[in-house]
Amino acid sequence: MITLQRSFYIFLIFTIVSKIAAHAQQSNLALAKAFYKFSYINDTTKRDQPVNKTMVLYMNKDASLFRNLMDEESKLLLYLSKGGSKSKFDILEESASLIQIADKTQRVERLIDNMYVISEGQKTIDWKLQDETKKIGNYLAQKATAEISGRYYTVWFTQEIPFQFGPWKLKGLPGLILDARDSRGEVIFEFDGFEMMKKEELVKISVPKSFKIKKVSFGEFEKIYKSFYDDPITFSKASLGITDSKKVINGNPSSSERKYNNPIEIRR
């Protein structure tokens, strides 16, 4: 049962979103942001060494942008250290991200000094709503399940936050997706907070326009990424024009010991 205090809180969020939605739509600025702890086993031979990141999801009524939170600080500091000015810095031109606008999903990926953009049409997710509910943080969440790109996901979403988005490519439920996990426990998005955007936070949801960014297909990028992950030293040297064939740099072994054998999207 929804309490009077919770009802007022939900009403307040809806009111704030409604009042500034028109402006945000015109400029495609984010209205709110959610944070997630992301864990991903991309090498099944090393299940005890998952990739762990803190991710941020920016969103308005019609669009979202999902990226690594650490990039927002580290990329700016690196840019400033090279003599750049904060006013000219554009994180979109520097950071990997996943942008969903209207019926199109566009991934922007960065490998060493190379940037790639992969455009994809959005697939409708056939969510199965469940009656089960539980509290996540301060929010009442409902369970839903779906098969997505070869993985079976269980997610928890809340109608108390009126944005139909979630981490990664997950979307299409009547509220924000707070938690998502595949049945193998290999891909996990765990809710870590929600905030409405402040006036001084102007985050634009758009795709970078730099001429340096290469447009590639999903299949082409998967081959490029596998080459990078399986042997980052050789990949880095090739990207930087270095011909030295040594397999060890600063005591770090060649990545022949690690393999990219477990993509998030098993089947397209």
C-alpha positions as CSV (number, residue, x, y, z in Angstrom):
1,M,0.0,0.0,0.0
2,I,1.4,3.4,-1.0
3,T,1.7,5.8,2.0
4,L,0.7,9.5,1.9
5,Q,4.3,10.5,2.1
6,R,5.3,8.2,-0.8
7,S,2.3,9.4,-2.9
8,F,3.5,13.0,-2.4
9,Y,7.0,12.1,-3.4
10,I,5.8,10.4,-6.6
11,F,3.6,13.4,-7.4
12,L,6.5,15.8,-6.8
13,I,8.8,13.9,-9.3
14,F,6.0,13.8,-11.9
15,T,5.5,17.5,-11.4
16,I,9.2,18.4,-11.8
17,V,9.5,16.2,-14.9
18,S,6.4,17.7,-16.5
19,K,7.5,21.3,-15.9
20,I,10.9,21.0,-17.5
21,A,10.2,18.3,-20.1
22,A,9.4,20.7,-22.9
23,H,12.8,22.6,-22.5
24,A,14.7,19.3,-22.2
25,Q,13.1,17.9,-25.4
26,Q,14.1,21.0,-27.4
27,S,17.7,20.8,-26.3
28,N,17.8,17.1,-25.5
29,L,19.2,17.8,-22.0
30,A,19.0,15.2,-19.3
31,L,16.4,15.7,-16.6
32,A,17.7,13.0,-14.2
33,K,20.5,10.5,-13.6
34,A,20.7,7.1,-12.0
35,F,23.9,5.2,-10.9
36,Y,24.6,1.5,-11.2
37,K,27.4,-0.9,-10.1
38,F,28.2,-3.0,-13.1
39,S,29.8,-6.4,-13.0
40,Y,30.5,-8.4,-16.1
41,I,32.4,-11.7,-16.6
42,N,33.8,-11.3,-20.1
43,D,36.3,-14.2,-19.7
44,T,34.7,-17.4,-18.5
45,T,38.1,-19.0,-17.7
46,K,38.5,-16.3,-15.0
47,R,35.2,-16.0,-13.4
48,D,36.8,-14.6,-10.2
49,Q,38.0,-11.6,-12.2
50,P,34.9,-9.8,-13.5
51,V,35.0,-6.3,-15.0
52,N,33.7,-3.9,-12.4
53,K,32.6,-0.3,-13.1
54,T,30.3,2.4,-11.8
55,M,28.0,3.6,-14.5
56,V,25.7,6.6,-14.8
57,L,22.5,6.7,-16.8
58,Y,21.3,10.2,-18.0
59,M,17.8,10.5,-19.2
60,N,14.8,12.6,-20.2
61,K,11.4,11.6,-21.3
62,D,12.5,10.4,-24.7
63,A,16.2,9.7,-24.6
64,S,19.0,8.3,-22.5
65,L,22.8,8.2,-22.3
66,F,24.7,5.5,-20.5
67,R,28.5,5.7,-19.7
68,N,31.3,5.0,-17.3
69,L,31.2,7.5,-14.4
70,M,35.0,7.4,-14.0
71,D,35.4,8.8,-17.6
72,E,33.7,12.0,-16.6
73,E,36.5,12.9,-14.2
74,S,39.5,11.2,-15.7
75,K,39.0,12.3,-19.3
76,L,38.6,15.9,-18.2
77,L,41.8,15.8,-16.1
78,L,43.7,14.2,-18.9
79,Y,42.4,16.9,-21.4
80,L,43.4,19.7,-19.0
81,S,46.9,18.2,-18.4
82,K,47.5,18.4,-22.2
83,G,46.8,22.1,-22.2
84,G,43.1,22.1,-23.1
85,S,40.5,24.3,-21.5
86,K,37.4,23.2,-19.6
87,S,35.1,25.3,-21.7
88,K,36.2,23.5,-24.9
89,F,36.1,20.0,-23.4
90,D,33.4,17.7,-24.8
91,I,33.1,14.4,-22.9
92,L,31.0,13.0,-25.8
93,E,34.1,13.2,-28.0
94,E,36.2,11.4,-25.5
95,S,34.2,8.7,-23.8
96,A,32.5,5.5,-24.6
97,S,28.7,5.7,-24.2
98,L,25.4,4.2,-25.3
99,I,22.8,6.6,-26.6
100,Q,19.2,5.8,-27.1
101,I,17.1,8.4,-29.0
102,A,13.7,7.6,-30.6
103,D,14.0,4.3,-32.3
104,K,17.8,4.2,-32.7
105,T,20.6,2.9,-30.4
106,Q,24.1,4.2,-31.0
107,R,27.2,2.9,-29.2
108,V,30.3,5.0,-29.0
109,E,33.4,3.1,-28.1
110,R,37.0,4.1,-27.4
111,L,40.0,1.8,-27.9
112,I,43.3,3.5,-27.2
113,D,43.1,6.6,-29.4
114,N,40.5,5.3,-31.7
115,M,36.8,6.1,-31.5
116,Y,34.0,4.1,-33.1
117,V,30.3,4.6,-33.4
118,I,27.9,1.6,-34.0
119,S,24.3,2.4,-35.0
120,E,21.6,-0.1,-34.4
121,G,17.9,-0.2,-34.7
122,Q,16.1,-0.8,-31.4
123,K,14.5,-4.1,-30.7
124,T,11.2,-4.2,-28.8
125,I,11.8,-6.2,-25.6
126,D,9.1,-8.8,-24.8
127,W,8.9,-8.2,-21.1
128,K,6.9,-10.6,-18.9
129,L,5.6,-8.7,-15.8
130,Q,5.6,-10.6,-12.5
131,D,3.5,-10.0,-9.4
132,E,6.5,-10.2,-7.1
133,T,7.7,-6.9,-5.5
134,K,10.4,-5.8,-3.2
135,K,12.1,-2.7,-1.9
136,I,15.3,-1.5,-3.5
137,G,16.7,1.5,-1.7
138,N,13.7,3.7,-1.0
139,Y,11.7,2.5,-3.9
140,L,9.1,-0.2,-4.3
141,A,10.2,-2.3,-7.3
142,Q,8.3,-4.9,-9.4
143,K,9.8,-7.9,-11.1
144,A,10.0,-8.5,-14.9
145,T,11.8,-11.0,-17.1
146,A,12.8,-11.2,-20.7
147,E,15.2,-12.9,-23.1
148,I,17.5,-10.4,-24.7
149,S,20.2,-11.2,-27.2
150,G,20.7,-14.7,-26.0
151,R,20.6,-14.0,-22.3
152,Y,17.6,-14.4,-19.9
153,Y,17.3,-11.4,-17.6
154,T,15.4,-10.7,-14.4
155,V,15.0,-7.0,-13.7
156,W,13.3,-4.9,-11.0
157,F,11.7,-1.6,-12.0
158,T,9.9,1.1,-10.1
159,Q,6.9,3.2,-11.3
160,E,7.9,5.7,-8.6
161,I,10.5,7.1,-11.0
162,P,8.7,7.9,-14.3
163,F,11.4,7.2,-16.8
164,Q,11.1,4.1,-19.0
165,F,14.8,3.4,-19.3
166,G,17.4,1.3,-17.5
167,P,21.1,0.4,-17.7
168,W,22.7,-0.6,-21.0
169,K,20.0,-1.3,-23.7
170,L,17.3,-2.3,-21.2
171,K,14.2,-0.1,-21.5
172,G,10.4,-0.2,-22.2
173,L,9.0,-0.9,-18.7
174,P,6.6,1.6,-17.0
175,G,9.3,3.0,-14.8
176,L,13.0,3.1,-14.2
177,I,14.8,-0.3,-14.1
178,L,16.8,-0.4,-10.8
179,D,18.4,-3.9,-11.0
180,A,19.1,-6.3,-13.8
181,R,20.9,-9.7,-13.8
182,D,21.2,-12.4,-16.4
183,S,20.4,-16.0,-15.3
184,R,24.1,-17.0,-15.4
185,G,25.2,-14.3,-13.0
186,E,27.6,-13.0,-15.7
187,V,26.0,-9.6,-16.3
188,I,24.8,-7.6,-13.3
189,F,23.6,-4.0,-13.0
190,E,22.9,-3.0,-9.4
191,F,21.1,0.2,-8.5
192,D,23.3,2.8,-6.7
193,G,21.2,6.0,-6.5
194,F,18.9,8.4,-8.4
195,E,19.0,12.2,-8.6
196,M,17.2,14.9,-10.5
197,M,19.6,17.0,-12.5
198,K,20.6,20.4,-11.0
199,K,20.4,23.6,-13.0
200,E,24.1,23.9,-13.5
201,E,24.4,20.3,-14.8
202,L,23.9,20.6,-18.5
203,V,24.3,17.1,-19.9
204,K,23.3,16.8,-23.5
205,I,22.1,13.4,-24.8
206,S,23.5,13.3,-28.3
207,V,26.0,11.4,-30.5
208,P,29.4,13.0,-31.0
209,K,30.0,14.6,-34.5
210,S,33.8,14.4,-34.7
211,F,35.2,13.5,-38.1
212,K,37.8,11.3,-36.4
213,I,35.1,8.8,-35.2
214,K,34.9,5.8,-37.4
215,K,31.4,4.4,-38.3
216,V,31.4,0.6,-38.1
217,S,28.8,-2.2,-38.0
218,F,28.2,-4.3,-34.9
219,G,30.0,-7.3,-36.4
220,E,33.0,-5.2,-37.4
221,F,33.4,-3.7,-34.0
222,E,33.1,-7.1,-32.2
223,K,36.1,-8.3,-34.3
224,I,38.0,-5.1,-33.5
225,Y,37.2,-5.4,-29.8
226,K,38.2,-9.1,-29.6
227,S,41.5,-8.2,-31.2
228,F,42.0,-5.5,-28.6
229,Y,41.0,-7.6,-25.6
230,D,42.9,-10.7,-26.6
231,D,46.2,-8.8,-27.2
232,P,46.0,-5.2,-26.1
233,I,49.7,-4.7,-26.3
234,T,49.9,-5.6,-30.0
235,F,46.7,-3.6,-30.7
236,S,48.1,-0.6,-28.9
237,K,51.4,-0.7,-30.8
238,A,49.5,-0.9,-34.1
239,S,47.3,2.0,-33.1
240,L,50.2,4.1,-32.1
241,G,52.4,3.0,-35.1
242,I,55.0,1.1,-32.9
243,T,56.6,-1.8,-34.6
244,D,58.4,-3.3,-31.6
245,S,57.2,-6.9,-31.4
246,K,58.0,-7.6,-27.7
247,K,55.2,-9.1,-25.8
248,V,56.0,-7.6,-22.4
249,I,55.8,-3.9,-21.5
250,N,56.7,-2.8,-17.9
251,G,56.5,-6.3,-16.7
252,N,52.9,-6.9,-18.0
253,P,52.5,-10.1,-19.9
254,S,50.9,-10.4,-23.3
255,S,47.2,-10.9,-23.0
256,S,47.5,-14.3,-24.7
257,E,46.4,-15.4,-21.2
258,R,43.1,-13.6,-21.4
259,K,40.3,-14.1,-23.8
260,Y,37.2,-12.1,-24.8
261,N,35.0,-15.2,-25.0
262,N,31.7,-14.1,-23.4
263,P,30.1,-11.1,-25.1
264,I,27.1,-9.5,-23.4
265,E,25.1,-10.1,-26.6
266,I,25.5,-13.8,-27.2
267,R,23.0,-13.8,-30.1
268,R,21.9,-10.9,-32.3
